[in-house]
Amino acid sequence: MVSTSEYQVTGMTCGHCEMAIRDEVSRIPGVEGIDVSAQSGRLVVRSSAPVDDTAVLAAVDEAGYQAVRS
């Protein structure tokens, strides 16, 4: 079963922003897929088991952006 979590990210403006977030979030154990869009500000994380929101928010923060669960 695949678990999907969606977040709204502020501060992204370009492909580099997307890559920075993808790089940080991909380090979280269990994450299998990441869709991130600077245009919509959306981050979707797919995983084999539910991922801790705190870990995702911390990864986004580490990349230099702010996120909230949507």
The first five atom37 places (N, CA, C, CB, O) and aatype in JSON, in Angstrom:
{
  "aatype": [12, 19, 15, 16, 15, 6, 18, 5, 19, 16, 7, 12, 16, 4, 7, 8, 4, 6, 12, 0, 9, 1, 3, 6, 19, 15, 1, 9, 14, 7, 19, 6, 7, 9, 3, 19, 15, 0, 5, 15, 7, 1, 10, 19, 19, 1, 15, 15, 0, 14, 19, 3, 3, 16, 0, 19, 10, 0, 0, 19, 3, 6, 0, 7, 18, 5, 0, 19, 1, 15],
  "atom_mask": [
    [1, 1, 1, 1, 1],
    [1, 1, 1, 1, 1],
    [1, 1, 1, 1, 1],
    [1, 1, 1, 1, 1],
    [1, 1, 1, 1, 1],
    [1, 1, 1, 1, 1],
    [1, 1, 1, 1, 1],
    [1, 1, 1, 1, 1],
    [1, 1, 1, 1, 1],
    [1, 1, 1, 1, 1],
    [1, 1, 1, 0, 1],
    [1, 1, 1, 1, 1],
    [1, 1, 1, 1, 1],
    [1, 1, 1, 1, 1],
    [1, 1, 1, 0, 1],
    [1, 1, 1, 1, 1],
    [1, 1, 1, 1, 1],
    [1, 1, 1, 1, 1],
    [1, 1, 1, 1, 1],
    [1, 1, 1, 1, 1],
    [1, 1, 1, 1, 1],
    [1, 1, 1, 1, 1],
    [1, 1, 1, 1, 1],
    [1, 1, 1, 1, 1],
    [1, 1, 1, 1, 1],
    [1, 1, 1, 1, 1],
    [1, 1, 1, 1, 1],
    [1, 1, 1, 1, 1],
    [1, 1, 1, 1, 1],
    [1, 1, 1, 0, 1],
    [1, 1, 1, 1, 1],
    [1, 1, 1, 1, 1],
    [1, 1, 1, 0, 1],
    [1, 1, 1, 1, 1],
    [1, 1, 1, 1, 1],
    [1, 1, 1, 1, 1],
    [1, 1, 1, 1, 1],
    [1, 1, 1, 1, 1],
    [1, 1, 1, 1, 1],
    [1, 1, 1, 1, 1],
    [1, 1, 1, 0, 1],
    [1, 1, 1, 1, 1],
    [1, 1, 1, 1, 1],
    [1, 1, 1, 1, 1],
    [1, 1, 1, 1, 1],
    [1, 1, 1, 1, 1],
    [1, 1, 1, 1, 1],
    [1, 1, 1, 1, 1],
    [1, 1, 1, 1, 1],
    [1, 1, 1, 1, 1],
    [1, 1, 1, 1, 1],
    [1, 1, 1, 1, 1],
    [1, 1, 1, 1, 1],
    [1, 1, 1, 1, 1],
    [1, 1, 1, 1, 1],
    [1, 1, 1, 1, 1],
    [1, 1, 1, 1, 1],
    [1, 1, 1, 1, 1],
    [1, 1, 1, 1, 1],
    [1, 1, 1, 1, 1],
    [1, 1, 1, 1, 1],
    [1, 1, 1, 1, 1],
    [1, 1, 1, 1, 1],
    [1, 1, 1, 0, 1],
    [1, 1, 1, 1, 1],
    [1, 1, 1, 1, 1],
    [1, 1, 1, 1, 1],
    [1, 1, 1, 1, 1],
    [1, 1, 1, 1, 1],
    [1, 1, 1, 1, 1]
  ],
  "atom_positions": [
    [[0.83, -1.18, 0.0], [0.0, 0.0, 0.0], [0.88, 1.26, 0.0], [-0.94, -0.01, 1.21], [1.9, 1.32, 0.69]],
    [[0.47, 2.23, -0.77], [1.23, 3.48, -0.87], [0.53, 4.56, -0.06], [1.4, 3.92, -2.35], [-0.68, 4.74, -0.16]],
    [[1.3, 5.27, 0.72], [0.79, 6.39, 1.5], [1.18, 7.68, 0.79], [1.34, 6.36, 2.97], [2.31, 7.81, 0.33]],
    [[0.26, 8.63, 0.69], [0.52, 9.91, 0.03], [0.25, 11.05, 1.01], [-0.34, 10.06, -1.24], [-0.79, 11.09, 1.66]],
    [[1.2, 11.97, 1.09], [1.07, 13.15, 1.94], [1.27, 14.38, 1.06], [2.09, 13.14, 3.13], [2.15, 14.39, 0.2]],
    [[0.45, 15.41, 1.27], [0.55, 16.61, 0.45], [0.83, 17.82, 1.34], [-0.75, 16.82, -0.36], [0.29, 17.95, 2.43]],
    [[1.7, 18.69, 0.83], [2.12, 19.88, 1.58], [2.07, 21.1, 0.67], [3.54, 19.7, 2.16], [2.18, 20.98, -0.55]],
    [[1.91, 22.27, 1.27], [1.98, 23.53, 0.55], [3.29, 24.2, 0.96], [0.73, 24.46, 0.85], [3.53, 24.42, 2.15]],
    [[4.12, 24.51, -0.04], [5.45, 25.07, 0.22], [5.47, 26.53, -0.24], [6.55, 24.24, -0.5], [4.99, 26.85, -1.33]],
    [[6.03, 27.4, 0.58], [6.17, 28.8, 0.18], [7.63, 29.12, -0.06], [5.58, 29.75, 1.26], [8.53, 28.58, 0.6]],
    [[7.86, 30.01, -1.01], [9.22, 30.48, -1.3], [9.85, 29.87, -2.54], [0.0, 0.0, 0.0], [10.9, 30.34, -2.99]],
    [[9.24, 28.84, -3.11], [9.81, 28.24, -4.33], [9.52, 29.14, -5.53], [9.24, 26.81, -4.56], [8.42, 29.66, -5.68]],
    [[10.54, 29.31, -6.39], [10.34, 30.14, -7.58], [10.83, 29.49, -8.86], [11.03, 31.45, -7.4], [10.53, 29.97, -9.95]],
    [[11.6, 28.39, -8.76], [12.21, 27.85, -9.97], [12.53, 26.36, -9.83], [13.49, 28.63, -10.31], [12.28, 25.74, -8.79]],
    [[13.09, 25.8, -10.88], [13.49, 24.4, -10.88], [14.56, 24.09, -9.86], [0.0, 0.0, 0.0], [14.59, 22.99, -9.31]],
    [[15.44, 25.04, -9.59], [16.48, 24.83, -8.58], [15.84, 24.63, -7.21], [17.47, 26.02, -8.55], [16.29, 23.8, -6.42]],
    [[14.8, 25.4, -6.93], [14.07, 25.27, -5.66], [13.49, 23.85, -5.56], [12.93, 26.33, -5.56], [13.6, 23.2, -4.52]],
    [[12.88, 23.4, -6.64], [12.29, 22.05, -6.66], [13.35, 21.0, -6.4], [11.61, 21.78, -8.0], [13.12, 20.06, -5.63]],
    [[14.53, 21.15, -7.03], [15.6, 20.17, -6.86], [16.11, 20.15, -5.42], [16.76, 20.47, -7.81], [16.4, 19.08, -4.88]],
    [[16.22, 21.32, -4.8], [16.71, 21.4, -3.42], [15.76, 20.66, -2.48], [16.87, 22.87, -2.98], [16.2, 19.92, -1.6]],
    [[14.47, 20.87, -2.67], [13.48, 20.2, -1.82], [13.47, 18.7, -2.09], [12.07, 20.79, -2.06], [13.45, 17.9, -1.16]],
    [[13.49, 18.32, -3.37], [13.5, 16.9, -3.72], [14.71, 16.2, -3.11], [13.51, 16.72, -5.26], [14.59, 15.08, -2.61]],
    [[15.87, 16.85, -3.13], [17.09, 16.26, -2.58], [16.96, 16.02, -1.08], [18.29, 17.18, -2.86], [17.33, 14.95, -0.59]],
    [[16.45, 16.99, -0.35], [16.32, 16.85, 1.1], [15.25, 15.82, 1.48], [15.99, 18.2, 1.74], [15.48, 14.97, 2.35]],
    [[14.08, 15.89, 0.83], [12.98, 14.98, 1.2], [13.32, 13.54, 0.82], [11.66, 15.41, 0.5], [12.89, 12.61, 1.5]],
    [[14.08, 13.35, -0.24], [14.41, 11.99, -0.68], [15.29, 11.26, 0.34], [15.12, 12.04, -2.03], [15.41, 10.03, 0.27]],
    [[15.9, 11.98, 1.26], [16.75, 11.36, 2.3], [15.94, 10.73, 3.43], [17.69, 12.41, 2.88], [16.49, 10.0, 4.25]],
    [[14.63, 11.01, 3.48], [13.79, 10.47, 4.55], [13.54, 8.99, 4.26], [12.43, 11.26, 4.66], [13.09, 8.64, 3.17]],
    [[13.82, 8.11, 5.22], [13.6, 6.68, 5.01], [12.14, 6.38, 4.66], [14.0, 5.89, 6.27], [11.22, 6.9, 5.28]],
    [[11.95, 5.53, 3.66], [10.62, 5.11, 3.27], [10.02, 5.91, 2.11], [0.0, 0.0, 0.0], [9.05, 5.47, 1.5]],
    [[10.59, 7.08, 1.81], [10.06, 7.9, 0.71], [10.38, 7.22, -0.61], [10.66, 9.35, 0.74], [11.54, 6.89, -0.89]],
    [[9.35, 7.01, -1.42], [9.51, 6.33, -2.71], [9.29, 7.24, -3.9], [8.57, 5.17, -2.79], [9.76, 6.94, -5.0]],
    [[8.59, 8.35, -3.71], [8.34, 9.25, -4.81], [8.05, 10.65, -4.31], [0.0, 0.0, 0.0], [7.45, 10.84, -3.25]],
    [[8.5, 11.64, -5.1], [8.32, 13.03, -4.72], [7.89, 13.82, -5.96], [9.62, 13.63, -4.1], [8.55, 13.77, -6.99]],
    [[6.78, 14.53, -5.83], [6.35, 15.47, -6.87], [6.37, 16.84, -6.23], [4.92, 15.11, -7.46], [5.73, 17.06, -5.21]],
    [[7.12, 17.77, -6.83], [7.2, 19.11, -6.29], [7.08, 20.11, -7.43], [8.51, 19.32, -5.5], [7.71, 19.93, -8.47]],
    [[6.29, 21.16, -7.24], [6.06, 22.15, -8.28], [6.21, 23.55, -7.71], [4.66, 21.97, -8.9], [5.48, 23.95, -6.8]],
    [[7.18, 24.31, -8.26], [7.35, 25.7, -7.84], [6.16, 26.53, -8.28], [8.66, 26.28, -8.42], [5.78, 27.49, -7.6]],
    [[5.57, 26.18, -9.41], [4.44, 26.94, -9.94], [3.22, 26.88, -9.02], [4.06, 26.43, -11.32], [2.59, 27.9, -8.75]],
    [[2.89, 25.68, -8.54], [1.72, 25.52, -7.67], [2.07, 25.58, -6.19], [1.02, 24.2, -7.98], [1.19, 25.78, -5.35]],
    [[3.35, 25.41, -5.86], [3.77, 25.38, -4.47], [3.44, 24.07, -3.78], [0.0, 0.0, 0.0], [3.45, 23.98, -2.55]],
    [[3.13, 23.04, -4.58], [2.71, 21.76, -4.03], [3.86, 20.77, -3.91], [1.62, 21.16, -4.89], [4.72, 20.7, -4.78]],
    [[3.85, 20.03, -2.83], [4.79, 18.94, -2.61], [3.97, 17.71, -2.26], [5.85, 19.28, -1.49], [3.19, 17.72, -1.3]],
    [[4.14, 16.65, -3.04], [3.45, 15.39, -2.76], [4.52, 14.33, -2.5], [2.5, 14.98, -3.94], [5.42, 14.12, -3.32]],
    [[4.41, 13.67, -1.36], [5.37, 12.64, -0.96], [4.66, 11.3, -0.94], [6.01, 12.95, 0.44], [3.64, 11.14, -0.25]],
    [[5.19, 10.33, -1.69], [4.65, 8.98, -1.69], [5.63, 8.07, -0.97], [4.38, 8.47, -3.14], [6.85, 8.17, -1.14]],
    [[5.07, 7.18, -0.14], [5.92, 6.28, 0.65], [5.21, 4.96, 0.88], [6.3, 6.92, 2.0], [3.99, 4.85, 0.73]],
    [[5.99, 3.95, 1.24], [5.44, 2.62, 1.49], [4.67, 2.58, 2.8], [6.54, 1.58, 1.49], [3.78, 1.74, 2.97]],
    [[5.01, 3.46, 3.72], [4.33, 3.58, 5.01], [4.21, 5.07, 5.32], [5.1, 2.81, 6.17], [4.99, 5.86, 4.79]],
    [[3.27, 5.46, 6.15], [3.14, 6.89, 6.45], [4.46, 7.49, 6.93], [2.06, 7.1, 7.51], [5.15, 6.91, 7.77]],
    [[4.78, 8.65, 6.39], [6.01, 9.36, 6.76], [5.65, 10.42, 7.79], [6.71, 9.99, 5.51], [4.62, 11.07, 7.69]],
    [[6.51, 10.59, 8.76], [6.3, 11.58, 9.81], [6.31, 12.98, 9.22], [7.37, 11.46, 10.91], [7.29, 13.39, 8.59]],
    [[5.21, 13.74, 9.41], [5.13, 15.11, 8.9], [6.29, 15.96, 9.39], [3.81, 15.74, 9.31], [6.82, 16.79, 8.64]],
    [[6.69, 15.75, 10.62], [7.79, 16.54, 11.19], [9.06, 16.36, 10.37], [8.03, 16.15, 12.66], [9.81, 17.32, 10.16]],
    [[9.32, 15.14, 9.92], [10.52, 14.87, 9.13], [10.45, 15.59, 7.79], [10.7, 13.35, 8.91], [11.45, 16.15, 7.33]],
    [[9.28, 15.58, 7.15], [9.13, 16.25, 5.85], [9.27, 17.76, 6.03], [7.75, 15.91, 5.21], [9.98, 18.41, 5.26]],
    [[8.62, 18.31, 7.03], [8.69, 19.76, 7.27], [10.13, 20.18, 7.59], [7.73, 20.18, 8.42], [10.57, 21.24, 7.17]],
    [[10.84, 19.35, 8.35], [12.24, 19.65, 8.68], [13.11, 19.6, 7.42], [12.77, 18.66, 9.74], [14.03, 20.41, 7.27]],
    [[12.84, 18.65, 6.52], [13.61, 18.53, 5.29], [13.37, 19.75, 4.4], [13.23, 17.24, 4.53], [14.31, 20.28, 3.8]],
    [[12.13, 20.19, 4.31], [11.82, 21.39, 3.52], [12.5, 22.61, 4.13], [10.28, 21.61, 3.44], [13.04, 23.45, 3.41]],
    [[12.48, 22.7, 5.45], [13.15, 23.79, 6.15], [14.65, 23.77, 5.89], [12.87, 23.72, 7.66], [15.27, 24.81, 5.68]],
    [[15.23, 22.58, 5.89], [16.67, 22.41, 5.63], [17.02, 22.9, 4.21], [17.09, 20.91, 5.79], [18.11, 23.42, 3.98]],
    [[16.08, 22.73, 3.28], [16.3, 23.19, 1.91], [16.13, 24.7, 1.8], [15.34, 22.47, 0.94], [16.48, 25.29, 0.78]],
    [[15.58, 25.33, 2.85], [15.46, 26.78, 2.86], [14.07, 27.31, 2.58], [0.0, 0.0, 0.0], [13.91, 28.47, 2.21]],
    [[13.05, 26.46, 2.76], [11.67, 26.86, 2.45], [10.76, 26.52, 3.64], [11.17, 26.15, 1.15], [11.17, 25.84, 4.58]],
    [[9.54, 26.99, 3.57], [8.55, 26.72, 4.61], [7.44, 25.87, 4.01], [7.98, 28.04, 5.21], [7.07, 26.06, 2.85]],
    [[6.89, 24.94, 4.78], [5.81, 24.09, 4.29], [4.79, 23.86, 5.4], [6.36, 22.74, 3.77], [5.1, 23.92, 6.59]],
    [[3.57, 23.58, 4.98], [2.51, 23.16, 5.89], [1.79, 21.99, 5.25], [1.52, 24.34, 6.21], [1.7, 21.9, 4.02]],
    [[1.27, 21.11, 6.07], [0.49, 19.98, 5.55], [-0.81, 20.5, 4.97], [0.22, 18.92, 6.66], [-1.48, 21.32, 5.6]],
    [[-1.17, 20.03, 3.79], [-2.44, 20.49, 3.22], [-3.42, 19.36, 3.08], [-2.22, 21.13, 1.88], [-4.54, 19.58, 2.62]]
  ]
}
